[in-house]
């Protein structure tokens, strides 16, 4: 087991640019969930991917999109960046219908939009 | 509209004493509740959970209490240790046919500091 990893660790972009964040799932996990944690807030659910298909979405606009690959790693893409997109982006991997103590979060990517 | 609320941004307790962290929710459809612990530069780590059909769940020093009628849950840590110092998030989920849904709604977190 290698754990959940995310890259890059930190990223600085300017308004209007596009960004891609990456997440490598825990070995054997087929579900990835992405969260946005703004400063002073709790993580907010963006969307979830299960076996390469989107499986639920939170209250985020379409410029937030994602992908899950056959090896279950995942990408989060954000287009037309806005200042409010500055946040810590967390991914969490799990296997469907298992207990919560088997869902693991990565350390996050800190995105700053100037 | 915050569906999960942690009204205390911070809590400070002495080592060996009890820490009580509180959480309120507004969505009566939530049927699973969780507590996560987060250290700086790390992702949240699952601590303990409780199903809505129970009112208490215990795991070592950690106990979660659920009061459905009040839409309130609390996490008790006894005894508190300096290593427990972290941000604690309360989260809620809607189960998917009895299985975990993993689409969590989090509170803002409470920073717990345990003083030696």
Interface residues (C-beta under 8 A of the other chain):
Chain A: X4 X31 X33 X35 X40 X41 X42 X43 X44 X45 X48 X56 X58 X90 X92 X94 X96 X97 X98 X99 X100 X101 X103 X104 X105 X106 X107 X108
Chain B: X4 X6 X32 X34 X41 X42 X43 X44 X45 X46 X49 X89 X91 X93 X96 X99 X100 X101 X102 X103 X104 X105 X106 X107 X108 X109
